[in-house]
Amino acid sequence: MFETYFGMKYNPFTKDISLKDTYEIADFKEVQARLTYLLKTKGIGLFTGISGLGKTYSIKFFTKNLNPSLYKVVYLPLSTVTVLDFYRSFCLGLGIDPPFRKVDMFNSIQNTIKVLCVERKIIPIIVVDEAQYLRNDILNDFKMLLNFDMDSKNLAIVILVGQPILNDILSRNVHESLKQRIVVNYTFVGMDSEETKEYIKDRLKIAGINENIFEEAALKAIYSNGNGSTRKLNSLIQKCLLICAQKKENIISAETVMLADNDINFI
């Protein structure tokens, strides 16, 4: 509705935005740099932050741009599972028909990783989302799954993505050996005030809007209520645009932002 009213080519504030139109905020750039380093070293990467800061999107962007003939990406989004279910999911991601017993699944996973990396020269990249929900037994098994040739080689990359509490979980003594395998560690901080302004300007531009339709006070209110979260920011802006379209207004004010924020929080 508001796209037509404001003359937009499309809605630039959805998560379905094309990867080629990604706006590179500081968090995004930092993650890409660390993941590039992780490709060279292999091992474990840890990426944490509160919801809505773009953790999964940043990882997705990076893996989507990898050469599939050199890297095999396995995405495991379901972390609230039993150990056996996790192993089955892991097997399926690697293209393995899961055996019945855990020990057989373990061996199949390790053998497949060896074949991929050593024989076919393809690096497996295992992305575990919402990793703060993983059971301790699963976390404990990771250090064994990555143990190749008596722990002398790194043949795969594991990317753990989760809430900040994941750092606390991994800092426990029981996970010390796993923590030592973490090669890169980054905590998302979210967009600052200036990035928020530039992000909005960039999103409008790719949708065909070159003039400023946000009052300065509205931009400050959006930043204040967005808490650095790209997800909340997008939701808030879309609600603002919808309210203005309904009221036949062409400029978004701080009052509109407050109305939009109240609507979102009321839902």
ZADO-1210 file (C-alpha; in nm, 4 decimals, padded with zeros to 6 digits):
<atoms>
<atom x="00.0000" y="00.0000" z="00.0000" code="MET" pos="1"/>
<atom x="00.2590" y="00.2592" z="00.1047" code="PHE" pos="2"/>
<atom x="00.4885" y="00.1598" z="-00.1846" code="GLU" pos="3"/>
<atom x="00.2385" y="00.2991" z="-00.4347" code="THR" pos="4"/>
<atom x="00.1663" y="00.6080" z="-00.2257" code="TYR" pos="5"/>
<atom x="00.5334" y="00.7049" z="-00.1978" code="PHE" pos="6"/>
<atom x="00.6206" y="00.5910" z="-00.5505" code="GLY" pos="7"/>
<atom x="00.8568" y="00.3125" z="-00.4419" code="MET" pos="8"/>
<atom x="00.9736" y="00.0422" z="-00.6802" code="LYS" pos="9"/>
<atom x="00.9309" y="-00.2053" z="-00.3965" code="TYR" pos="10"/>
<atom x="00.9458" y="-00.2267" z="-00.0179" code="ASN" pos="11"/>
<atom x="01.3173" y="-00.1900" z="00.0741" code="PRO" pos="12"/>
<atom x="01.2623" y="-00.2586" z="00.4446" code="PHE" pos="13"/>
<atom x="01.1904" y="-00.6319" z="00.4358" code="THR" pos="14"/>
<atom x="01.4209" y="-00.9234" z="00.5102" code="LYS" pos="15"/>
<atom x="01.3548" y="-01.0501" z="00.1575" code="ASP" pos="16"/>
<atom x="01.5713" y="-00.7738" z="00.0122" code="ILE" pos="17"/>
<atom x="01.8148" y="-00.8970" z="-00.2539" code="SER" pos="18"/>
<atom x="02.1624" y="-00.9821" z="-00.1242" code="LEU" pos="19"/>
<atom x="02.3087" y="-00.7484" z="-00.3857" code="LYS" pos="20"/>
<atom x="02.1280" y="-00.4572" z="-00.2191" code="ASP" pos="21"/>
<atom x="02.2736" y="-00.5269" z="00.1250" code="THR" pos="22"/>
<atom x="02.3650" y="-00.2176" z="00.3253" code="TYR" pos="23"/>
<atom x="02.7002" y="-00.2807" z="00.4924" code="GLU" pos="24"/>
<atom x="02.6887" y="-00.1512" z="00.8484" code="ILE" pos="25"/>
<atom x="02.9891" y="-00.1881" z="01.0814" code="ALA" pos="26"/>
<atom x="02.8679" y="-00.5199" z="01.2266" code="ASP" pos="27"/>
<atom x="02.8250" y="-00.6642" z="00.8788" code="PHE" pos="28"/>
<atom x="03.1743" y="-00.5607" z="00.7680" code="LYS" pos="29"/>
<atom x="03.3350" y="-00.6980" z="01.0837" code="GLU" pos="30"/>
<atom x="03.1644" y="-01.0333" z="01.0401" code="VAL" pos="31"/>
<atom x="03.2657" y="-01.0646" z="00.6751" code="GLN" pos="32"/>
<atom x="03.6293" y="-00.9940" z="00.7673" code="ALA" pos="33"/>
<atom x="03.6302" y="-01.2497" z="01.0487" code="ARG" pos="34"/>
<atom x="03.4628" y="-01.5153" z="00.8363" code="LEU" pos="35"/>
<atom x="03.7184" y="-01.4587" z="00.5611" code="THR" pos="36"/>
<atom x="03.9927" y="-01.5222" z="00.8149" code="TYR" pos="37"/>
<atom x="03.8100" y="-01.8320" z="00.9402" code="LEU" pos="38"/>
<atom x="03.8125" y="-01.9769" z="00.5878" code="LEU" pos="39"/>
<atom x="04.1921" y="-01.9778" z="00.5994" code="LYS" pos="40"/>
<atom x="04.2351" y="-02.1215" z="00.9476" code="THR" pos="41"/>
<atom x="03.9278" y="-02.3465" z="00.9809" code="LYS" pos="42"/>
<atom x="03.8072" y="-02.4299" z="01.3319" code="GLY" pos="43"/>
<atom x="03.5213" y="-02.2619" z="01.5195" code="ILE" pos="44"/>
<atom x="03.3765" y="-01.9133" z="01.4829" code="GLY" pos="45"/>
<atom x="03.1470" y="-01.7672" z="01.7489" code="LEU" pos="46"/>
<atom x="02.9033" y="-01.4867" z="01.6643" code="PHE" pos="47"/>
<atom x="02.6658" y="-01.3537" z="01.9281" code="THR" pos="48"/>
<atom x="02.4238" y="-01.0669" z="01.9813" code="GLY" pos="49"/>
<atom x="02.0684" y="-00.9888" z="02.0801" code="ILE" pos="50"/>
<atom x="01.7851" y="-01.0700" z="01.8402" code="SER" pos="51"/>
<atom x="01.7349" y="-00.8552" z="01.5334" code="GLY" pos="52"/>
<atom x="02.0918" y="-00.7335" z="01.4783" code="LEU" pos="53"/>
<atom x="02.1456" y="-00.9280" z="01.1567" code="GLY" pos="54"/>
<atom x="02.3521" y="-01.2247" z="01.2783" code="LYS" pos="55"/>
<atom x="02.1917" y="-01.4884" z="01.0578" code="THR" pos="56"/>
<atom x="02.1689" y="-01.2520" z="00.7600" code="TYR" pos="57"/>
<atom x="02.5398" y="-01.1677" z="00.7803" code="SER" pos="58"/>
<atom x="02.6331" y="-01.5362" z="00.7852" code="ILE" pos="59"/>
<atom x="02.3901" y="-01.6117" z="00.5027" code="LYS" pos="60"/>
<atom x="02.5365" y="-01.3339" z="00.2882" code="PHE" pos="61"/>
<atom x="02.8867" y="-01.4725" z="00.3346" code="PHE" pos="62"/>
<atom x="02.8006" y="-01.8351" z="00.2631" code="THR" pos="63"/>
<atom x="02.5846" y="-01.7472" z="-00.0392" code="LYS" pos="64"/>
<atom x="02.8883" y="-01.5914" z="-00.2048" code="ASN" pos="65"/>
<atom x="03.1127" y="-01.8954" z="-00.1582" code="LEU" pos="66"/>
<atom x="03.2086" y="-02.1198" z="-00.4478" code="ASN" pos="67"/>
<atom x="03.0004" y="-02.4400" z="-00.4050" code="PRO" pos="68"/>
<atom x="03.2769" y="-02.6423" z="-00.5677" code="SER" pos="69"/>
<atom x="03.5127" y="-02.5411" z="-00.2851" code="LEU" pos="70"/>
<atom x="03.2788" y="-02.5219" z="00.0152" code="TYR" pos="71"/>
<atom x="02.9833" y="-02.7255" z="00.1362" code="LYS" pos="72"/>
<atom x="02.7558" y="-02.5290" z="00.3698" code="VAL" pos="73"/>
<atom x="02.5403" y="-02.7189" z="00.6193" code="VAL" pos="74"/>
<atom x="02.2865" y="-02.5001" z="00.7984" code="TYR" pos="75"/>
<atom x="02.1419" y="-02.6402" z="01.1224" code="LEU" pos="76"/>
<atom x="01.8667" y="-02.4054" z="01.2466" code="PRO" pos="77"/>
<atom x="01.6995" y="-02.6414" z="01.4944" code="LEU" pos="78"/>
<atom x="01.9044" y="-02.6461" z="01.8146" code="SER" pos="79"/>
<atom x="01.6348" y="-02.7447" z="02.0678" code="THR" pos="80"/>
<atom x="01.6698" y="-03.1145" z="01.9946" code="VAL" pos="81"/>
<atom x="01.8048" y="-03.4301" z="02.1518" code="THR" pos="82"/>
<atom x="02.1591" y="-03.5441" z="02.0834" code="VAL" pos="83"/>
<atom x="02.0422" y="-03.8154" z="01.8451" code="LEU" pos="84"/>
<atom x="01.8155" y="-03.5776" z="01.6554" code="ASP" pos="85"/>
<atom x="02.1019" y="-03.3331" z="01.6213" code="PHE" pos="86"/>
<atom x="02.3270" y="-03.6058" z="01.4807" code="TYR" pos="87"/>
<atom x="02.0549" y="-03.7075" z="01.2356" code="ARG" pos="88"/>
<atom x="02.0140" y="-03.3487" z="01.1232" code="SER" pos="89"/>
<atom x="02.3911" y="-03.3195" z="01.0849" code="PHE" pos="90"/>
<atom x="02.4018" y="-03.6377" z="00.8761" code="CYS" pos="91"/>
<atom x="02.1213" y="-03.5219" z="00.6492" code="LEU" pos="92"/>
<atom x="02.2949" y="-03.1876" z="00.5990" code="GLY" pos="93"/>
<atom x="02.6056" y="-03.3704" z="00.4801" code="LEU" pos="94"/>
<atom x="02.4002" y="-03.5934" z="00.2526" code="GLY" pos="95"/>
<atom x="02.4359" y="-03.9022" z="00.4730" code="ILE" pos="96"/>
<atom x="02.1570" y="-04.1516" z="00.5303" code="ASP" pos="97"/>
<atom x="02.1615" y="-04.1476" z="00.9135" code="PRO" pos="98"/>
<atom x="02.2583" y="-04.4814" z="01.0725" code="PRO" pos="99"/>
<atom x="02.0617" y="-04.5974" z="01.3756" code="PHE" pos="100"/>
<atom x="02.3302" y="-04.5697" z="01.6450" code="ARG" pos="101"/>
<atom x="02.5031" y="-04.2516" z="01.7592" code="LYS" pos="102"/>
<atom x="02.8504" y="-04.4019" z="01.7243" code="VAL" pos="103"/>
<atom x="02.7793" y="-04.4937" z="01.3626" code="ASP" pos="104"/>
<atom x="02.6481" y="-04.1442" z="01.2883" code="MET" pos="105"/>
<atom x="02.9595" y="-03.9973" z="01.4530" code="PHE" pos="106"/>
<atom x="03.1884" y="-04.2081" z="01.2362" code="ASN" pos="107"/>
<atom x="02.9871" y="-04.1325" z="00.9222" code="SER" pos="108"/>
<atom x="03.0088" y="-03.7589" z="00.9875" code="ILE" pos="109"/>
<atom x="03.3839" y="-03.7710" z="01.0467" code="GLN" pos="110"/>
<atom x="03.4476" y="-03.9917" z="00.7432" code="ASN" pos="111"/>
<atom x="03.2373" y="-03.7673" z="00.5196" code="THR" pos="112"/>
<atom x="03.4219" y="-03.4572" z="00.6391" code="ILE" pos="113"/>
<atom x="03.7549" y="-03.6292" z="00.5686" code="LYS" pos="114"/>
<atom x="03.6469" y="-03.7300" z="00.2186" code="VAL" pos="115"/>
<atom x="03.5177" y="-03.3821" z="00.1422" code="LEU" pos="116"/>
<atom x="03.8239" y="-03.1986" z="00.2694" code="CYS" pos="117"/>
<atom x="04.1125" y="-03.4346" z="00.1910" code="VAL" pos="118"/>
<atom x="03.9985" y="-03.6137" z="-00.1236" code="GLU" pos="119"/>
<atom x="03.7565" y="-03.3720" z="-00.2885" code="ARG" pos="120"/>
<atom x="03.9184" y="-03.0507" z="-00.1588" code="LYS" pos="121"/>
<atom x="03.5825" y="-02.9195" z="-00.0398" code="ILE" pos="122"/>
<atom x="03.5710" y="-02.7505" z="00.3006" code="ILE" pos="123"/>
<atom x="03.2582" y="-02.8304" z="00.5050" code="PRO" pos="124"/>
<atom x="03.1078" y="-02.5260" z="00.6808" code="ILE" pos="125"/>
<atom x="02.8599" y="-02.6138" z="00.9545" code="ILE" pos="126"/>
<atom x="02.6416" y="-02.3238" z="01.0669" code="VAL" pos="127"/>
<atom x="02.4508" y="-02.3797" z="01.3919" code="VAL" pos="128"/>
<atom x="02.1883" y="-02.1113" z="01.4557" code="ASP" pos="129"/>
<atom x="02.0416" y="-02.0322" z="01.7988" code="GLU" pos="130"/>
<atom x="02.3310" y="-02.2298" z="01.9438" code="ALA" pos="131"/>
<atom x="02.2566" y="-02.1108" z="02.2979" code="GLN" pos="132"/>
<atom x="01.9893" y="-02.3826" z="02.3094" code="TYR" pos="133"/>
<atom x="02.2282" y="-02.6687" z="02.2333" code="LEU" pos="134"/>
<atom x="02.2488" y="-02.9323" z="02.5043" code="ARG" pos="135"/>
<atom x="02.5766" y="-02.9692" z="02.6873" code="ASN" pos="136"/>
<atom x="02.6144" y="-03.3181" z="02.5422" code="ASP" pos="137"/>
<atom x="02.6060" y="-03.1765" z="02.1909" code="ILE" pos="138"/>
<atom x="02.8576" y="-02.9037" z="02.2715" code="LEU" pos="139"/>
<atom x="03.0839" y="-03.1631" z="02.4302" code="ASN" pos="140"/>
<atom x="03.0663" y="-03.3777" z="02.1160" code="ASP" pos="141"/>
<atom x="03.1726" y="-03.0911" z="01.8895" code="PHE" pos="142"/>
<atom x="03.5310" y="-03.1037" z="02.0123" code="LYS" pos="143"/>
<atom x="03.5395" y="-03.4766" z="01.9313" code="MET" pos="144"/>
<atom x="03.3695" y="-03.4361" z="01.5934" code="LEU" pos="145"/>
<atom x="03.6423" y="-03.1879" z="01.4975" code="LEU" pos="146"/>
<atom x="03.9226" y="-03.4116" z="01.6244" code="ASN" pos="147"/>
<atom x="04.1090" y="-03.5437" z="01.3198" code="PHE" pos="148"/>
<atom x="04.4399" y="-03.7323" z="01.3143" code="ASP" pos="149"/>
<atom x="04.4781" y="-03.7113" z="01.6919" code="MET" pos="150"/>
<atom x="04.3694" y="-03.3459" z="01.6925" code="ASP" pos="151"/>
<atom x="04.6502" y="-03.2374" z="01.4604" code="SER" pos="152"/>
<atom x="04.4340" y="-03.1038" z="01.1757" code="LYS" pos="153"/>
<atom x="04.1346" y="-02.8751" z="01.1200" code="ASN" pos="154"/>
<atom x="03.9272" y="-03.0154" z="00.8364" code="LEU" pos="155"/>
<atom x="03.6027" y="-02.8241" z="00.8835" code="ALA" pos="156"/>
<atom x="03.4586" y="-02.4915" z="00.9896" code="ILE" pos="157"/>
<atom x="03.1874" y="-02.4610" z="01.2540" code="VAL" pos="158"/>
<atom x="03.0009" y="-02.1327" z="01.2938" code="ILE" pos="159"/>
<atom x="02.8059" y="-02.0989" z="01.6187" code="LEU" pos="160"/>
<atom x="02.5451" y="-01.8220" z="01.6128" code="VAL" pos="161"/>
<atom x="02.3429" y="-01.7241" z="01.9160" code="GLY" pos="162"/>
<atom x="02.2325" y="-01.4911" z="02.1922" code="GLN" pos="163"/>
<atom x="02.4906" y="-01.3288" z="02.4255" code="PRO" pos="164"/>
<atom x="02.4256" y="-01.5985" z="02.6854" code="ILE" pos="165"/>
<atom x="02.6123" y="-01.8379" z="02.4563" code="LEU" pos="166"/>
<atom x="02.9360" y="-01.6670" z="02.5636" code="ASN" pos="167"/>
<atom x="02.8505" y="-01.7411" z="02.9268" code="ASP" pos="168"/>
<atom x="02.7718" y="-02.1026" z="02.8471" code="ILE" pos="169"/>
<atom x="03.1015" y="-02.1568" z="02.6680" code="LEU" pos="170"/>
<atom x="03.2958" y="-01.9881" z="02.9481" code="SER" pos="171"/>
<atom x="03.2044" y="-02.2719" z="03.1874" code="ARG" pos="172"/>
<atom x="03.4864" y="-02.5066" z="03.2815" code="ASN" pos="173"/>
<atom x="03.3120" y="-02.8033" z="03.1245" code="VAL" pos="174"/>
<atom x="03.3431" y="-02.6374" z="02.7814" code="HIS" pos="175"/>
<atom x="03.7010" y="-02.5134" z="02.8184" code="GLU" pos="176"/>
<atom x="03.8419" y="-02.7431" z="02.5504" code="SER" pos="177"/>
<atom x="03.5700" y="-02.6339" z="02.3060" code="LEU" pos="178"/>
<atom x="03.6302" y="-02.2680" z="02.3818" code="LYS" pos="179"/>
<atom x="04.0001" y="-02.3134" z="02.3060" code="GLN" pos="180"/>
<atom x="03.9037" y="-02.4172" z="01.9538" code="ARG" pos="181"/>
<atom x="03.7286" y="-02.0862" z="01.8861" code="ILE" pos="182"/>
<atom x="03.9356" y="-01.9043" z="01.6261" code="VAL" pos="183"/>
<atom x="03.7205" y="-01.5929" z="01.5852" code="VAL" pos="184"/>
<atom x="03.4688" y="-01.4386" z="01.8236" code="ASN" pos="185"/>
<atom x="03.2495" y="-01.1388" z="01.7471" code="TYR" pos="186"/>
<atom x="02.9641" y="-00.9738" z="01.9376" code="THR" pos="187"/>
<atom x="02.7134" y="-00.7675" z="01.7380" code="PHE" pos="188"/>
<atom x="02.6535" y="-00.4164" z="01.8718" code="VAL" pos="189"/>
<atom x="02.3848" y="-00.2888" z="01.6331" code="GLY" pos="190"/>
<atom x="02.3560" y="00.0329" z="01.4353" code="MET" pos="191"/>
<atom x="02.4538" y="00.3656" z="01.5863" code="ASP" pos="192"/>
<atom x="02.2700" y="00.6923" z="01.5208" code="SER" pos="193"/>
<atom x="02.4644" y="00.7873" z="01.2073" code="GLU" pos="194"/>
<atom x="02.4400" y="00.4384" z="01.0599" code="GLU" pos="195"/>
<atom x="02.0655" y="00.4431" z="01.1185" code="THR" pos="196"/>
<atom x="02.0307" y="00.7632" z="00.9159" code="LYS" pos="197"/>
<atom x="02.2511" y="00.6349" z="00.6346" code="GLU" pos="198"/>
<atom x="02.0712" y="00.3007" z="00.6327" code="TYR" pos="199"/>
<atom x="01.7310" y="00.4680" z="00.5883" code="ILE" pos="200"/>
<atom x="01.8672" y="00.6972" z="00.3182" code="LYS" pos="201"/>
<atom x="02.0219" y="00.4034" z="00.1314" code="ASP" pos="202"/>
<atom x="01.7073" y="00.1874" z="00.1551" code="ARG" pos="203"/>
<atom x="01.4917" y="00.4678" z="00.0186" code="LEU" pos="204"/>
<atom x="01.7370" y="00.5325" z="-00.2630" code="LYS" pos="205"/>
<atom x="01.7341" y="00.1735" z="-00.3909" code="ILE" pos="206"/>
<atom x="01.3528" y="00.1913" z="-00.3887" code="ALA" pos="207"/>
<atom x="01.3646" y="00.5044" z="-00.6061" code="GLY" pos="208"/>
<atom x="01.3165" y="00.7753" z="-00.3387" code="ILE" pos="209"/>
<atom x="01.5933" y="01.0359" z="-00.3476" code="ASN" pos="210"/>
<atom x="01.4314" y="01.3115" z="-00.1431" code="GLU" pos="211"/>
<atom x="01.4276" y="01.3095" z="00.2361" code="ASN" pos="212"/>
<atom x="01.0855" y="01.2090" z="00.3696" code="ILE" pos="213"/>
<atom x="01.1913" y="01.1875" z="00.7364" code="PHE" pos="214"/>
<atom x="01.2148" y="01.4853" z="00.9668" code="GLU" pos="215"/>
<atom x="01.5354" y="01.5037" z="01.1705" code="GLU" pos="216"/>
<atom x="01.3379" y="01.4523" z="01.4909" code="ALA" pos="217"/>
<atom x="01.1778" y="01.1425" z="01.3360" code="ALA" pos="218"/>
<atom x="01.5203" y="00.9935" z="01.2563" code="LEU" pos="219"/>
<atom x="01.6310" y="01.0476" z="01.6155" code="LYS" pos="220"/>
<atom x="01.3106" y="00.8872" z="01.7431" code="ALA" pos="221"/>
<atom x="01.3564" y="00.5877" z="01.5135" code="ILE" pos="222"/>
<atom x="01.7111" y="00.5348" z="01.6390" code="TYR" pos="223"/>
<atom x="01.6007" y="00.5732" z="02.0007" code="SER" pos="224"/>
<atom x="01.3201" y="00.3209" z="01.9650" code="ASN" pos="225"/>
<atom x="01.5064" y="00.0805" z="01.7370" code="GLY" pos="226"/>
<atom x="01.7761" y="-00.0085" z="01.9922" code="ASN" pos="227"/>
<atom x="02.0232" y="-00.0744" z="01.7104" code="GLY" pos="228"/>
<atom x="01.8134" y="-00.3653" z="01.5839" code="SER" pos="229"/>
<atom x="01.7810" y="-00.3881" z="01.2053" code="THR" pos="230"/>
<atom x="01.4709" y="-00.6030" z="01.2432" code="ARG" pos="231"/>
<atom x="01.2918" y="-00.3591" z="01.4734" code="LYS" pos="232"/>
<atom x="01.4101" y="-00.0657" z="01.2648" code="LEU" pos="233"/>
<atom x="01.2601" y="-00.2154" z="00.9501" code="ASN" pos="234"/>
<atom x="00.9343" y="-00.2931" z="01.1268" code="SER" pos="235"/>
<atom x="00.9135" y="00.0564" z="01.2727" code="LEU" pos="236"/>
<atom x="00.9831" y="00.2294" z="00.9413" code="ILE" pos="237"/>
<atom x="00.7279" y="00.0197" z="00.7541" code="GLN" pos="238"/>
<atom x="00.4666" y="00.1076" z="01.0140" code="LYS" pos="239"/>
<atom x="00.5569" y="00.4778" z="00.9816" code="CYS" pos="240"/>
<atom x="00.5206" y="00.4641" z="00.6049" code="LEU" pos="241"/>
<atom x="00.1873" y="00.2870" z="00.6351" code="LEU" pos="242"/>
<atom x="00.0518" y="00.5443" z="00.8822" code="ILE" pos="243"/>
<atom x="00.1589" y="00.8328" z="00.6576" code="CYS" pos="244"/>
<atom x="00.0001" y="00.6695" z="00.3528" code="ALA" pos="245"/>
<atom x="-00.3251" y="00.6204" z="00.5421" code="GLN" pos="246"/>
<atom x="-00.3218" y="00.9828" z="00.6610" code="LYS" pos="247"/>
<atom x="-00.2164" y="01.1155" z="00.3173" code="LYS" pos="248"/>
<atom x="00.1001" y="01.2713" z="00.4625" code="GLU" pos="249"/>
<atom x="00.4270" y="01.2968" z="00.2710" code="ASN" pos="250"/>
<atom x="00.6683" y="01.3646" z="00.5583" code="ILE" pos="251"/>
<atom x="00.7304" y="01.1324" z="00.8536" code="ILE" pos="252"/>
<atom x="00.7385" y="01.3182" z="01.1845" code="SER" pos="253"/>
<atom x="00.8473" y="01.2181" z="01.5352" code="ALA" pos="254"/>
<atom x="00.4789" y="01.1939" z="01.6260" code="GLU" pos="255"/>
<atom x="00.4297" y="00.9358" z="01.3508" code="THR" pos="256"/>
<atom x="00.7242" y="00.7369" z="01.4858" code="VAL" pos="257"/>
<atom x="00.5673" y="00.7357" z="01.8323" code="MET" pos="258"/>
<atom x="00.2347" y="00.6180" z="01.6899" code="LEU" pos="259"/>
<atom x="00.4119" y="00.3438" z="01.4937" code="ALA" pos="260"/>
<atom x="00.6097" y="00.2321" z="01.7970" code="ASP" pos="261"/>
<atom x="00.2952" y="00.2165" z="02.0096" code="ASN" pos="262"/>
<atom x="00.1221" y="00.0065" z="01.7436" code="ASP" pos="263"/>
<atom x="00.4142" y="-00.2375" z="01.7280" code="ILE" pos="264"/>
<atom x="00.4421" y="-00.2747" z="02.1040" code="ASN" pos="265"/>
<atom x="00.0659" y="-00.3175" z="02.1376" code="PHE" pos="266"/>
<atom x="00.0636" y="-00.6200" z="01.9072" code="ILE" pos="267"/>
</atoms>
